Amino acid sequence: MTSRTTPRHRRAGTAIATGAAMVAATLALASCASPGASGSDGPSGPSIVATTTQVGDFTRELVGGTAAVMQLLAPAQSAHSFDPSAAQLLALADADALVVNGAGLESWLDDAVSASGFDGVFIDASTGIEVYGTGDHDHDDEAADGTDGADAAEDGHDDAAGGDAHDGHDHGDGNPHIWTDPELAEHMVENIARGLEKVPGVDATALAANEQAYLDELDALDAWIEENVEAVPVDRRLLVTNHDAFTYFIDAYDLTFVGSVIPSFDDNAEPSAAEIDDLVARIRATGVQAVFSEASISPKAAETIAREAGVTVHSGDDALYGDSLGAEGTPGETYLGSQVHNATLILESWGVTPSPLPAVLQG
């Protein structure tokens, strides 16, 4: 990995109602079904469930085709308000391992684990990563002096990655979007790999080779973004996003976060009229040239703010991938693709043409 050091982070999600009675009924019916009724065409190795699109992608990169990976969240689906279906909880009940983002993102997780009766290997990708708390990202200070004004908060994870149980992990008050910094993504991948080593039936040789190859790609991605951003004067590295999902990306590459359309870690929140007026004023005062929507969030509020401020709005195909990766066939269908897409659009909004991608990222 690169030698760059950055603070780390976490957050709390929203509550859900799981429907445990329905799940119990589904499990009872499933016990009568034929053993090969599902998954017979997939890999014959262990069954792994991953929560989000990001950790799903990381896990698939690590296991290759040697294990079946079921991802709970679909592309463009919010993890903050997710409610797993009975079928998904059934899959979780049968899983050998569960891979989660952690850092408080999946607030529905404890209910899902309890309702499903999952008892496999629990892998928290956020283990050992510090997270920002709610008050650690002061927009006003950033807009005024161009600094991030944030101090890392301890994430309080005491369990080792890949623990065999999910024992009341703290869904604390912090920013869970740790994957937006590629260096932190490397730590997440390493945590997942260490957990997968404990799953019976995982091919250890293939896992080790896949881990090294993917870490090399993430390291190249990080270096490419850093090299291109460093070519831009610090006072021009201004960013306005749809919600507070890019804190770690911003701090990793020394950007100035002017503000977000939704001033919250939760993409389901709504900006007030006063918050919209405040952001428009900041955009005008700082000289921001663009407002970025996100592929998984309605662009309406971002378009309104950009129109009032007289700047460009990036939405649709030019939106950023934040909480979720994109659908198959889009630039953001993989984590690497989403980061290249995001960095390219941000650099171009500053009038910069990015350098060619490293060879390891081409193809």
C-alpha positions as CSV (number, residue, x, y, z in Angstrom):
1,M,0.0,0.0,0.0
2,T,1.0,3.6,-0.3
3,S,2.6,5.5,2.6
4,R,-0.2,8.1,2.7
5,T,-1.8,8.2,6.1
6,T,-5.4,9.4,6.6
7,P,-7.9,9.5,9.5
8,R,-10.5,6.8,9.7
9,H,-14.3,6.6,10.5
10,R,-18.0,5.3,11.3
11,R,-21.9,6.0,11.7
12,A,-25.4,4.8,12.7
13,G,-28.0,3.6,10.3
14,T,-31.8,3.6,10.4
15,A,-34.0,1.1,12.1
16,I,-36.0,-1.6,10.3
17,A,-38.7,-4.1,11.1
18,T,-37.6,-7.6,10.1
19,G,-40.7,-9.8,10.0
20,A,-39.2,-12.7,12.0
21,A,-42.4,-14.7,11.9
22,M,-42.5,-14.7,8.1
23,V,-38.9,-15.7,8.0
24,A,-39.5,-18.6,10.4
25,A,-42.3,-19.8,8.2
26,T,-40.1,-19.5,5.1
27,L,-37.4,-21.5,6.9
28,A,-39.9,-24.2,7.8
29,L,-41.1,-24.5,4.2
30,A,-37.5,-24.6,2.9
31,S,-36.7,-27.6,5.1
32,C,-39.1,-29.6,3.0
33,A,-37.6,-28.5,-0.4
34,S,-35.2,-30.6,-2.3
35,P,-31.5,-30.0,-1.3
36,G,-30.5,-28.9,-4.8
37,A,-33.4,-26.6,-5.4
38,S,-31.3,-23.4,-5.5
39,G,-27.7,-22.5,-6.4
40,S,-27.1,-25.8,-8.2
41,D,-25.5,-24.0,-11.2
42,G,-23.2,-21.9,-9.0
43,P,-19.8,-22.7,-7.5
44,S,-19.6,-25.7,-5.3
45,G,-17.6,-24.0,-2.6
46,P,-18.8,-22.3,0.5
47,S,-21.8,-19.9,0.5
48,I,-21.0,-16.3,1.3
49,V,-23.5,-13.4,1.8
50,A,-22.3,-9.8,1.5
51,T,-24.4,-6.8,2.4
52,T,-23.5,-3.9,0.2
53,T,-22.4,-3.5,-3.4
54,Q,-18.9,-2.5,-2.4
55,V,-18.2,-5.4,0.0
56,G,-19.9,-7.7,-2.5
57,D,-17.4,-6.6,-5.2
58,F,-14.5,-6.9,-2.8
59,T,-15.5,-10.4,-1.8
60,R,-16.0,-11.6,-5.4
61,E,-12.6,-10.3,-6.3
62,L,-11.1,-12.3,-3.5
63,V,-12.8,-15.6,-4.0
64,G,-13.0,-15.5,-7.8
65,G,-15.1,-18.4,-9.0
66,T,-14.3,-20.6,-6.0
67,A,-17.3,-19.7,-3.8
68,A,-20.9,-18.4,-4.3
69,V,-21.3,-14.8,-3.2
70,M,-24.9,-13.5,-2.7
71,Q,-25.2,-9.7,-2.4
72,L,-28.1,-8.4,-0.4
73,L,-28.2,-4.8,-1.7
74,A,-28.8,-4.2,-5.4
75,P,-27.1,-1.5,-7.4
76,A,-28.5,2.0,-6.6
77,Q,-30.2,0.7,-3.5
78,S,-29.6,2.6,-0.2
79,A,-28.1,0.7,2.7
80,H,-29.5,3.2,5.1
81,S,-33.2,2.2,4.6
82,F,-32.7,-1.4,3.5
83,D,-35.1,-4.1,4.7
84,P,-34.0,-7.6,3.7
85,S,-36.6,-9.9,2.2
86,A,-37.6,-13.3,3.6
87,A,-35.8,-15.0,0.8
88,Q,-32.6,-13.0,1.6
89,L,-32.8,-13.9,5.2
90,L,-33.2,-17.6,4.2
91,A,-30.0,-17.3,2.2
92,L,-28.3,-15.7,5.2
93,A,-29.5,-18.6,7.4
94,D,-27.7,-21.1,5.2
95,A,-24.6,-19.0,4.6
96,D,-21.1,-20.1,5.7
97,A,-20.0,-16.4,6.1
98,L,-21.5,-12.9,6.2
99,V,-19.4,-10.0,5.0
100,V,-20.5,-6.5,6.1
101,N,-19.3,-3.0,5.6
102,G,-19.6,-2.3,9.3
103,A,-18.8,1.2,10.8
104,G,-22.5,1.5,11.6
105,L,-23.8,1.5,8.0
106,E,-26.1,-1.5,8.2
107,S,-28.4,-0.5,11.1
108,W,-30.8,-3.3,10.2
109,L,-28.0,-5.9,10.6
110,D,-28.6,-7.1,14.1
111,D,-32.3,-7.7,13.4
112,A,-31.5,-9.6,10.2
113,V,-28.9,-11.8,11.9
114,S,-31.3,-12.6,14.7
115,A,-34.2,-13.3,12.5
116,S,-32.3,-15.6,10.2
117,G,-30.4,-17.5,12.8
118,F,-27.1,-17.0,11.0
119,D,-24.3,-18.7,12.8
120,G,-21.4,-18.7,10.3
121,V,-18.3,-16.6,10.1
122,F,-19.0,-12.9,10.6
123,I,-16.6,-10.6,8.7
124,D,-16.6,-6.9,9.5
125,A,-14.7,-5.0,6.8
126,S,-14.4,-1.9,9.0
127,T,-12.4,-3.6,11.7
128,G,-9.5,-1.4,12.9
129,I,-10.6,1.6,10.8
130,E,-11.3,4.8,12.6
131,V,-14.3,6.8,11.6
132,Y,-15.4,10.4,11.7
133,G,-18.2,11.3,14.1
134,T,-21.2,13.5,13.3
135,G,-19.5,16.7,14.4
136,D,-16.1,16.1,12.8
137,H,-16.8,17.6,9.4
138,D,-17.5,21.3,9.8
139,H,-18.6,22.7,6.4
140,D,-18.3,26.3,7.5
141,D,-14.7,26.0,8.5
142,E,-13.9,24.1,5.4
143,A,-15.5,26.7,3.1
144,A,-13.8,29.5,4.9
145,D,-10.2,28.3,5.1
146,G,-10.0,25.4,2.8
147,T,-9.1,22.8,5.4
148,D,-11.1,19.7,6.3
149,G,-11.3,20.6,10.1
150,A,-11.9,17.0,11.0
151,D,-10.3,14.8,13.6
152,A,-10.6,11.0,13.5
153,A,-12.7,9.3,16.2
154,E,-12.0,5.8,17.4
155,D,-14.4,3.3,15.9
156,G,-14.4,1.2,19.0
157,H,-14.2,-2.2,17.2
158,D,-12.9,-4.8,19.7
159,D,-13.6,-7.9,17.6
160,A,-11.1,-9.3,15.2
161,A,-12.0,-9.6,11.5
162,G,-13.7,-12.8,10.7
163,G,-15.1,-13.5,14.2
164,D,-17.4,-16.5,14.5
165,A,-20.3,-14.5,15.9
166,H,-22.0,-11.1,15.5
167,D,-22.0,-10.0,19.2
168,G,-23.8,-6.7,19.3
169,H,-21.5,-4.6,17.1
170,D,-21.9,-0.9,18.0
171,H,-23.8,1.1,15.3
172,G,-22.5,4.4,16.6
173,D,-22.8,7.9,15.4
174,G,-20.3,8.3,12.7
175,N,-19.7,8.4,8.9
176,P,-19.6,4.8,7.5
177,H,-18.6,5.7,3.9
178,I,-15.0,4.4,4.4
179,W,-14.7,2.8,1.0
180,T,-14.5,6.2,-0.7
181,D,-10.8,6.4,0.2
182,P,-9.0,3.7,-1.9
183,E,-6.4,3.2,0.9
184,L,-9.2,2.4,3.3
185,A,-10.7,0.1,0.7
186,E,-7.4,-1.8,0.8
187,H,-7.8,-2.2,4.6
188,M,-11.3,-3.4,4.0
189,V,-10.1,-6.0,1.5
190,E,-7.5,-7.2,3.9
191,N,-10.1,-7.6,6.6
192,I,-12.3,-9.6,4.4
193,A,-9.5,-11.8,3.3
194,R,-8.5,-12.5,6.9
195,G,-12.1,-13.4,7.6
196,L,-12.4,-15.6,4.6
197,E,-9.4,-17.6,5.6
198,K,-11.5,-18.9,8.5
199,V,-14.3,-20.1,6.3
200,P,-14.2,-23.9,5.8
201,G,-13.9,-24.8,2.1
202,V,-12.3,-21.5,0.9
203,D,-9.3,-22.1,-1.4
204,A,-6.5,-20.5,0.6
205,T,-4.1,-20.4,-2.3
206,A,-6.5,-18.7,-4.7
207,L,-7.5,-16.3,-2.0
208,A,-3.9,-15.2,-1.3
209,A,-3.2,-14.7,-5.0
210,N,-6.4,-12.8,-5.7
211,E,-5.8,-10.6,-2.6
212,Q,-2.4,-9.6,-3.7
213,A,-3.5,-8.9,-7.3
214,Y,-6.5,-6.8,-6.2
215,L,-4.4,-4.8,-3.6
216,D,-2.0,-4.0,-6.4
217,E,-4.9,-2.6,-8.4
218,L,-6.2,-0.6,-5.5
219,D,-2.7,0.8,-4.8
220,A,-2.3,1.8,-8.4
221,L,-5.8,3.5,-8.3
222,D,-4.8,5.5,-5.2
223,A,-1.5,6.6,-6.7
224,W,-3.2,7.6,-10.0
225,I,-5.9,9.8,-8.2
226,E,-3.3,11.3,-5.9
227,E,-0.9,12.2,-8.8
228,N,-3.7,13.9,-10.8
229,V,-5.2,15.8,-7.9
230,E,-1.8,17.1,-6.8
231,A,-1.5,18.8,-10.2
232,V,-4.5,21.0,-9.2
233,P,-3.8,24.0,-6.9
234,V,-5.3,23.4,-3.5
235,D,-7.6,26.5,-3.7
236,R,-9.3,25.0,-6.8
237,R,-10.0,21.6,-5.3
238,L,-13.6,22.4,-4.4
239,L,-16.4,19.9,-4.1
240,V,-20.2,19.9,-3.6
241,T,-21.8,16.5,-3.5
242,N,-25.4,15.1,-3.0
243,H,-24.8,14.0,0.6
244,D,-21.9,13.5,3.0
245,A,-20.6,10.3,1.4
246,F,-17.2,11.5,0.3
247,T,-15.6,12.6,3.5
248,Y,-12.8,10.1,3.3
249,F,-12.1,10.8,-0.4
250,I,-12.0,14.5,0.4
251,D,-9.5,14.1,3.2
252,A,-7.4,11.5,1.4
253,Y,-6.6,13.9,-1.5
254,D,-6.8,17.3,0.3
255,L,-10.0,18.6,-1.2
256,T,-12.1,21.4,0.2
257,F,-15.7,20.2,1.0
258,V,-17.9,23.2,0.4
259,G,-21.1,21.4,1.3
260,S,-23.6,18.8,0.3
261,V,-27.2,19.0,-1.0
262,I,-28.3,16.6,1.8
263,P,-26.3,17.7,4.9
264,S,-26.3,14.2,6.4
265,F,-24.6,10.8,6.2
266,D,-28.0,9.4,5.5
267,D,-29.1,9.6,1.8
268,N,-32.8,9.5,2.8
269,A,-32.6,12.8,4.7
270,E,-34.1,16.0,3.2
271,P,-32.5,19.5,3.1
272,S,-34.4,22.4,4.6
273,A,-35.0,25.6,2.8
274,A,-32.5,27.3,5.0
275,E,-29.9,24.7,4.3
276,I,-30.4,25.0,0.5
277,D,-30.0,28.8,0.8
278,D,-26.9,28.4,2.8
279,L,-25.3,26.0,0.3
280,V,-26.2,28.3,-2.6
281,A,-24.5,31.1,-0.8
282,R,-21.4,29.0,-0.2
283,I,-21.2,28.0,-3.8
284,R,-21.3,31.6,-4.9
285,A,-18.8,32.7,-2.3
286,T,-16.2,30.0,-3.0
287,G,-16.4,29.9,-6.8
288,V,-17.5,26.3,-7.1
289,Q,-18.2,25.4,-10.7
290,A,-20.2,22.2,-10.3
291,V,-22.7,20.4,-8.1
292,F,-22.5,16.6,-8.2
293,S,-25.5,14.4,-7.8
294,E,-25.2,10.7,-7.0
295,A,-26.3,7.8,-9.2
296,S,-28.4,6.3,-6.4
297,I,-30.2,9.5,-5.4
298,S,-32.8,11.7,-7.1
299,P,-31.0,14.6,-8.7
300,K,-33.9,17.1,-8.3
301,A,-32.5,18.9,-5.2
302,A,-29.0,19.1,-6.7
303,E,-30.4,20.5,-10.0
304,T,-32.4,23.1,-8.1
305,I,-29.3,24.2,-6.1
306,A,-27.1,24.3,-9.2
307,R,-29.7,26.3,-11.1
308,E,-30.0,28.9,-8.2
309,A,-26.2,29.1,-7.9
310,G,-25.7,29.4,-11.6
311,V,-23.3,26.4,-11.9
312,T,-23.2,23.1,-13.7
313,V,-25.0,20.0,-12.3
314,H,-23.6,16.6,-12.9
315,S,-26.4,14.0,-12.9
316,G,-27.5,11.0,-14.9
317,D,-24.5,9.4,-16.5
318,D,-22.3,12.1,-15.0
319,A,-23.4,11.5,-11.5
320,L,-21.0,10.1,-8.9
321,Y,-21.2,6.6,-7.4
322,G,-21.5,7.2,-3.7
323,D,-23.5,4.8,-1.5
324,S,-23.9,2.2,-4.2
325,L,-22.0,0.9,-7.2
326,G,-23.7,0.9,-10.6
327,A,-25.6,-1.7,-12.5
328,E,-23.9,-4.1,-14.8
329,G,-22.7,-2.4,-18.0
330,T,-22.2,1.0,-16.3
331,P,-18.8,2.6,-15.5
332,G,-19.5,2.0,-11.8
333,E,-20.4,-1.7,-11.9
334,T,-17.1,-2.4,-10.0
335,Y,-15.4,-0.5,-7.2
336,L,-12.4,0.3,-9.4
337,G,-14.6,1.5,-12.2
338,S,-16.7,3.7,-9.9
339,Q,-13.6,5.3,-8.4
340,V,-12.0,6.0,-11.9
341,H,-15.4,7.4,-13.0
342,N,-15.7,9.7,-9.9
343,A,-12.2,11.0,-10.0
344,T,-12.3,11.7,-13.7
345,L,-15.5,13.7,-13.4
346,I,-14.2,15.7,-10.5
347,L,-10.9,16.4,-12.2
348,E,-12.7,17.5,-15.4
349,S,-14.9,19.8,-13.4
350,W,-11.7,21.6,-12.3
351,G,-10.6,21.8,-16.0
352,V,-8.1,19.0,-15.8
353,T,-7.7,16.1,-18.2
354,P,-6.6,13.0,-16.2
355,S,-3.5,11.2,-17.1
356,P,-3.8,7.7,-18.7
357,L,-4.7,4.9,-16.3
358,P,-1.9,2.7,-15.1
359,A,-1.5,-0.5,-17.1
360,V,-2.8,-2.7,-14.2
361,L,-6.1,-0.8,-14.3
362,Q,-6.6,-1.0,-18.1
363,G,-8.3,-3.9,-19.8
